[in-house]
Amino acid sequence: MTVVEKKQTAERLSESLAEVQRLIELHHERDERAAAANVLQELEQRLQSLHPADIAYILEALPLDERLLVWERVKSQQDGDILLEVSDAVRETLIESMEPDELVAAARQLDTDELADLAGDLPRQVVYEVMGELDEAEREQLQSALSYPEGSIGALMDFELVKIRADVSCEVVLRYLRRFDELPHQTDKIFVLDAQEVLCGVLPLRSLLVADPEQMVSEVMATEVVSFQPEDEARDAALAFERYDLVSAPVVDERGALIGRLTVDEMVDVMREESDSEVLNLAGLKEEEDLFAPVVDSVKNRWSWLAINLCTAFVASRVIGAFEHSINQLVALAALMPIVAGIGGNSGNQTITMIVRALAMGQMQIGQAWRLWRKELGVSIINGLVWGGAIGLIAWALYGRLSLGLVMLAAMTLNLMLAATMGVLIPSLMQKLGRDPALGSSVLITACTDSGGFFIFLGLATLFLL
Amino acid sequence: MTVVEKKQTAERLSESLAEVQRLIELHHERDERAAAANVLQELEQRLQSLHPADIAYILEALPLDERLLVWERVKSQQDGDILLEVSDAVRETLIESMEPDELVAAARQLDTDELADLAGDLPRQVVYEVMGELDEAEREQLQSALSYPEGSIGALMDFELVKIRADVSCEVVLRYLRRFDELPHQTDKIFVLDAQEVLCGVLPLRSLLVADPEQMVSEVMATEVVSFQPEDEARDAALAFERYDLVSAPVVDERGALIGRLTVDEMVDVMREESDSEVLNLAGLKEEEDLFAPVVDSVKNRWSWLAINLCTAFVASRVIGAFEHSINQLVALAALMPIVAGIGGNSGNQTITMIVRALAMGQMQIGQAWRLWRKELGVSIINGLVWGGAIGLIAWALYGRLSLGLVMLAAMTLNLMLAATMGVLIPSLMQKLGRDPALGSSVLITACTDSGGFFIFLGLATLFLL
């Protein structure tokens, strides 16, 4: 009886990581050469039992020097697959450590679509050398994959297709399939083409397997097919995979000829990248960072958002500067103003997140902005009266001036209304201008509610309190 | 020649939505009864051609009254599937509009695992009635699925399994499969069990199809199987699906007996929910909101984070209050202090996002916190000197006091260092205490950098400038 692995969850993976770290430490401690070599051999064995994706995970979790030590041990076997799995930041460090001939060897193991993914990160010399070894069909595939921009379906499709004609029996198809050494990964359907190579249907394996062998493919195949064109956006395809529970789907050109296919594993990666960049952008990070990147690299990655933030903070500071005279007369204003700005920022971020998501999922049409604005305004007025009232009472109690509390109430309500307005307006405008409504939305709304909040509060105070 | 649908992307879907909206408007405009009924019929036809997931999408994008109008037209056919597809918030509105007998009819269409998903939202009476109609095996499955907590693998697995023995030939398997009307959706492998129902391998369809029919299953099957246990967390399973490019995977109990399976479409939904709740939490929203929810519902959803934000803003306000005397003497402090607090918040959010993500992906061990802290400190010192220097110069130019510029430089550097420290410390502590490090991380770090920033800046100013 063979043994089945019971579990391959996060727990197990971090055990592997801990084991690798223990071995590396052991290696560093051994002064004696032979003993150190022994440990390295154990490490190598340990690594050999792991899936390329697991090794990629371990490489990501190690600081640079330890990462390269591990990479030395594994790169001769599965380096191509591992390079595909690691993040861009870590891939760079690995490729830097490799000799050109090692890179050529790694690239040779890859399919053309995988090679296309990696080509941008490899030295040009290496790409040319590997390209020279491809046959004509492969070279065409590679060039086609390279010709589509990042983020398009064309850049993600692969070319491992099983194609059949509609006018054969299922029996013939089964016999045809048996001639393969193996079917391409993630094959859940076979593509049915007519004489002009135009896609006329798909034959899901689950239909093929239950069909009577005598039946013709044309009777069994599905003709309602979700298909894509290479120029379309990958994120739209990922949404379609999610919506229709697809495992693979054909990519066709304008006349319907089959040119490639998409698989769910690629789409899962697209979804992951989309949501990652959403979170990273919200936090003001340009892209995924290598956790152990040199300080300089991290500074570069975080630079641009900090600079933007600083500019908006400076504007807010000048707004306050314009009211220095008022603050001088009533210093309580300085203590209370961050509350007005803060709650506006929080509430505005809530609104803008809702709207950006609805726009991204295509659930909100620009025509509905008016309706949603009224709703958000309603929410903000309620929140303003409740929270503004509470803080107004506290301000009254603290500083003993009812009028100060009333100004606080009014300013908070008005700033929340501003937040609601800008929260609907900014993403709608961005969308209308053809920009990505998510990018920088958090920074923009906070800029509005900070400067706006200071202006409203200090302005009202100047009018009514001084 | 049958026609193949060429495209089913976002564009197409929003066309359907626009068409539905046009028909609804037309319906509202028609005073005459017969004409209105005609339009409704057209609407119904239009809807019938759509996939349940597409109808779900349209329902999400419509305001409540229009949503219920559409729901009336579709609910008799695919209501069960549609209810599964819509978000929790929208599902509630749909279920509210249905009679108990309609709900029973809808629930009857579902598999036991789908029924389990929906059970929490259905009136108890309806669940009992449907349960009474299940056979014993189904009832057991339902109870088992309901017994696992939300977010566990047990709550997500389904029971549509194709099981075979290892000691038969592939020919026999092929014949056995032909007796099915159809194979379960997302079937990419068949589960191989021994006499004790213990999983001893899986037979991928892609291996079965290329195998010699004479070969025994035991020779063809894969014995290294990624399998899960029902108590494990769904998010770990989703990561494993992503890492190993799985389409389906077995769920087994402690002794290895097969009890269910996971499929990639469920895992994609888990990934989506995970990343959604990450973004929503960052923005201070408790959960996904129905875009057209009544104002009161929205207020409730946003209430808790606003309250927390208000408390932290109030603390920051009291920190400033403690320095009112200093501000009174040098009012420029009031204008400059938000810059110090703001850049600290931005930088702290960058750090904490990095750390939270690394912890969530299992790429950071608590033991590395020390090392990462030193790195983040390095980043913050560089940023502090650069940006603090720039703003210090501007402050010097604006207010004509070199010492004010120097205090600005020092305060910004110190606050960035505080941000880096708390950005590493907070999530590491949360993780050590067994809490979710993501929850509230943004609010906590901003609270630290606001109050801390005001304290550092006003404290330094009080010491050196007054």
Contacts between the chains, C-beta under 8 A, distances in Angstrom:
chain1	res1	chain2	res2	distance
A	1	B	194	7.0
A	1	B	200	6.3
A	2	B	200	6.5
A	2	B	201	6.6
A	2	B	223	4.0
A	3	B	223	7.0
A	4	B	199	5.5
A	4	B	200	5.9
A	4	B	201	6.4
A	4	B	223	6.0
A	4	B	224	7.6
A	4	B	225	5.1
A	4	B	227	6.7
A	4	B	256	6.7
A	5	B	224	5.6
A	5	B	225	6.0
A	5	B	226	6.9
A	5	B	227	6.9
A	6	B	227	6.0
A	6	B	229	7.6
A	6	B	252	6.9
A	6	B	256	6.6
A	7	B	227	6.6
A	7	B	228	6.8
A	7	B	229	6.5
A	7	B	232	7.5
A	8	B	226	4.4
A	8	B	227	7.5
A	8	B	240	5.7
A	8	B	244	7.3
A	9	B	228	6.9
A	9	B	232	5.6
A	9	B	233	7.9
A	9	B	236	4.4
A	9	B	237	7.1
A	9	B	240	6.2
A	10	B	236	4.5
A	10	B	239	6.4
A	10	B	240	7.9
A	10	B	362	5.0
A	11	B	236	7.7
A	13	B	362	6.3
A	14	B	362	5.2
A	14	B	365	7.5
A	17	B	362	7.7
A	17	B	365	7.5
A	18	B	365	7.5
A	21	B	365	7.9
A	51	B	243	7.4
A	51	B	244	6.3
A	53	B	243	4.2
A	53	B	244	6.1
A	54	B	243	7.2
A	57	B	243	7.1
A	57	B	361	7.9
A	57	B	362	7.6
A	57	B	363	7.0
A	60	B	363	5.3
A	61	B	358	8.0
A	61	B	362	7.6
A	61	B	363	4.2
A	61	B	364	6.9
A	61	B	365	7.6
A	63	B	371	7.0
A	174	B	174	7.9
A	174	B	209	7.1
A	177	B	209	4.6
A	177	B	210	6.1
A	178	B	209	7.1
A	178	B	210	5.7
A	178	B	211	7.5
A	178	B	212	7.3
A	180	B	209	7.9
A	180	B	210	5.0
A	181	B	210	6.8
A	182	B	206	6.5
A	182	B	207	7.4
A	182	B	210	5.9
A	183	B	206	3.8
A	183	B	209	6.3
A	183	B	210	6.2
A	184	B	206	7.9
A	185	B	206	7.7
A	185	B	245	6.8
A	186	B	188	7.8
A	186	B	245	6.9
A	186	B	247	6.7
A	187	B	206	5.4
A	188	B	186	7.9
A	188	B	188	6.1
A	188	B	247	7.1
A	194	B	1	7.1
A	199	B	4	5.6
A	200	B	1	6.4
A	200	B	2	6.4
A	200	B	4	6.0
A	201	B	2	6.6
A	201	B	4	6.4
A	205	B	205	5.1
A	205	B	206	7.9
A	205	B	209	7.0
A	206	B	182	6.5
A	206	B	183	3.8
A	206	B	184	7.9
A	206	B	185	7.8
A	206	B	187	5.5
A	206	B	205	7.9
A	207	B	182	7.4
A	209	B	174	7.1
A	209	B	177	4.6
A	209	B	178	7.1
A	209	B	180	7.9
A	209	B	183	6.2
A	209	B	205	7.0
A	210	B	177	6.1
A	210	B	178	5.8
A	210	B	180	5.0
A	210	B	181	6.8
A	210	B	182	5.8
A	210	B	183	6.2
A	211	B	178	7.5
A	212	B	178	7.3
A	223	B	2	4.0
A	223	B	3	7.0
A	223	B	4	6.0
A	224	B	4	7.6
A	224	B	5	5.6
A	225	B	4	5.1
A	225	B	5	6.0
A	226	B	5	6.9
A	226	B	8	4.4
A	227	B	4	6.7
A	227	B	5	6.9
A	227	B	6	5.9
A	227	B	7	6.6
A	227	B	8	7.6
A	228	B	7	6.8
A	228	B	9	7.0
A	229	B	6	7.6
A	229	B	7	6.5
A	232	B	7	7.5
A	232	B	9	5.6
A	233	B	9	7.9
A	236	B	9	4.4
A	236	B	10	4.5
A	236	B	11	7.7
A	237	B	9	7.1
A	239	B	10	6.3
A	240	B	8	5.7
A	240	B	9	6.2
A	240	B	10	7.9
A	241	B	268	7.4
A	242	B	265	7.9
A	242	B	268	5.2
A	242	B	269	7.5
A	242	B	272	6.7
A	243	B	51	7.4
A	243	B	53	4.2
A	243	B	54	7.2
A	243	B	57	7.2
A	244	B	8	7.3
A	244	B	51	6.3
A	244	B	53	6.2
A	245	B	185	6.8
A	245	B	186	6.9
A	245	B	265	3.9
A	247	B	186	6.7
A	247	B	188	7.1
A	247	B	247	5.7
A	247	B	264	7.0
A	252	B	6	6.9
A	256	B	4	6.7
A	256	B	6	6.6
A	264	B	247	7.0
A	264	B	264	5.7
A	264	B	268	7.7
A	265	B	242	7.8
A	265	B	245	3.9
A	268	B	241	7.4
A	268	B	242	5.2
A	268	B	264	7.6
A	268	B	268	6.5
A	268	B	271	7.0
A	269	B	242	7.5
A	271	B	268	7.0
A	271	B	271	6.3
A	271	B	272	7.0
A	271	B	275	7.8
A	272	B	242	6.7
A	272	B	271	7.0
A	272	B	275	7.9
A	275	B	271	7.7
A	275	B	272	7.9
A	275	B	275	3.4
A	275	B	276	8.0
A	275	B	278	7.5
A	275	B	279	7.3
A	276	B	275	7.9
A	278	B	275	7.4
A	278	B	279	5.8
A	279	B	275	7.3
A	279	B	278	5.8
A	279	B	279	6.2
A	279	B	282	6.9
A	279	B	353	6.6
A	279	B	357	7.5
A	280	B	353	6.9
A	282	B	279	6.9
A	282	B	282	5.6
A	282	B	283	7.6
A	282	B	353	8.0
A	283	B	282	7.6
A	283	B	349	4.8
A	283	B	350	5.6
A	283	B	352	7.8
A	283	B	353	3.7
A	283	B	442	7.9
A	284	B	346	5.3
A	284	B	349	6.3
A	284	B	350	5.4
A	285	B	350	5.5
A	285	B	353	6.4
A	285	B	354	7.2
A	289	B	354	6.0
A	291	B	354	6.9
A	291	B	358	5.2
A	291	B	363	6.4
A	291	B	364	6.4
A	291	B	372	6.9
A	292	B	371	7.9
A	292	B	372	7.9
A	292	B	375	7.4
A	295	B	375	6.1
A	295	B	378	4.1
A	295	B	379	5.4
A	295	B	382	6.7
A	298	B	375	7.2
A	298	B	379	4.8
A	299	B	379	5.6
A	299	B	382	5.3
A	299	B	383	6.5
A	302	B	347	7.2
A	302	B	350	5.1
A	302	B	379	7.1
A	302	B	383	7.4
A	305	B	346	6.7
A	305	B	350	7.5
A	306	B	343	6.5
A	306	B	346	6.0
A	306	B	347	6.3
A	306	B	350	7.9
A	306	B	383	6.3
A	306	B	387	6.5
A	307	B	387	7.8
A	309	B	342	6.2
A	309	B	343	6.1
A	309	B	346	4.3
A	310	B	339	7.2
A	310	B	342	7.8
A	310	B	343	5.9
A	310	B	387	5.8
A	310	B	390	7.7
A	310	B	391	6.9
A	312	B	342	7.8
A	313	B	338	6.1
A	313	B	339	4.4
A	313	B	342	4.0
A	313	B	343	6.4
A	314	B	339	6.4
A	314	B	391	7.3
A	314	B	394	7.4
A	316	B	338	5.5
A	316	B	339	7.8
A	316	B	342	7.5
A	317	B	335	5.0
A	317	B	336	6.0
A	317	B	338	6.0
A	317	B	339	5.3
A	318	B	335	7.4
A	320	B	334	5.9
A	320	B	335	4.1
A	320	B	338	7.0
A	321	B	332	7.7
A	321	B	335	4.2
A	321	B	398	7.7
A	324	B	331	4.6
A	324	B	332	7.1
A	324	B	334	7.1
A	324	B	335	6.4
A	327	B	327	7.0
A	327	B	331	5.3
A	327	B	334	5.0
A	328	B	328	7.4
A	328	B	331	4.8
A	331	B	324	4.6
A	331	B	327	5.3
A	331	B	328	4.9
A	331	B	334	8.0
A	332	B	321	7.7
A	332	B	324	7.1
A	333	B	334	7.9
A	334	B	320	5.9
A	334	B	324	7.1
A	334	B	327	5.0
A	334	B	333	7.9
A	334	B	334	4.0
A	334	B	337	7.9
A	335	B	317	5.0
A	335	B	318	7.4
A	335	B	320	4.1
A	335	B	321	4.2
A	335	B	324	6.4
A	336	B	317	6.1
A	337	B	334	7.9
A	338	B	313	6.1
A	338	B	316	5.5
A	338	B	317	6.0
A	338	B	320	7.0
A	338	B	338	6.8
A	338	B	341	7.4
A	338	B	450	7.0
A	338	B	454	7.8
A	339	B	310	7.2
A	339	B	313	4.4
A	339	B	314	6.4
A	339	B	316	7.8
A	339	B	317	5.2
A	341	B	338	7.4
A	342	B	309	6.2
A	342	B	310	7.8
A	342	B	312	7.8
A	342	B	313	3.9
A	342	B	316	7.5
A	342	B	450	7.5
A	343	B	306	6.6
A	343	B	309	6.1
A	343	B	310	5.9
A	343	B	313	6.4
A	346	B	284	5.4
A	346	B	305	6.7
A	346	B	306	6.0
A	346	B	309	4.3
A	347	B	302	7.2
A	347	B	306	6.4
A	349	B	283	4.8
A	349	B	284	6.3
A	350	B	283	5.6
A	350	B	284	5.4
A	350	B	285	5.4
A	350	B	302	5.2
A	350	B	305	7.5
A	350	B	306	7.9
A	352	B	283	7.8
A	353	B	279	6.6
A	353	B	280	6.9
A	353	B	282	8.0
A	353	B	283	3.7
A	353	B	285	6.3
A	354	B	285	7.2
A	354	B	289	6.0
A	354	B	291	6.9
A	357	B	276	8.0
A	357	B	279	7.5
A	358	B	61	8.0
A	358	B	291	5.2
A	361	B	57	7.9
A	361	B	60	8.0
A	362	B	10	5.1
A	362	B	13	6.4
A	362	B	14	5.2
A	362	B	17	7.7
A	362	B	57	7.6
A	362	B	61	7.6
A	363	B	57	7.0
A	363	B	60	5.2
A	363	B	61	4.2
A	363	B	291	6.4
A	364	B	61	6.9
A	364	B	291	6.4
A	365	B	14	7.5
A	365	B	17	7.5
A	365	B	18	7.5
A	365	B	21	7.9
A	365	B	61	7.6
A	368	B	63	8.0
A	371	B	63	7.0
A	371	B	292	7.9
A	372	B	291	6.9
A	372	B	292	8.0
A	375	B	292	7.4
A	375	B	295	6.1
A	375	B	298	7.2
A	378	B	295	4.1
A	379	B	295	5.4
A	379	B	298	4.8
A	379	B	299	5.6
A	379	B	302	7.1
A	382	B	295	6.7
A	382	B	299	5.3
A	383	B	299	6.5
A	383	B	302	7.4
A	383	B	306	6.3
A	387	B	306	6.5
A	387	B	307	7.8
A	387	B	310	5.8
A	390	B	310	7.7
A	391	B	310	6.9
A	391	B	314	7.3
A	394	B	314	7.4
A	398	B	321	7.8
A	442	B	283	7.9
A	450	B	338	7.0
A	450	B	342	7.5
A	454	B	338	7.8
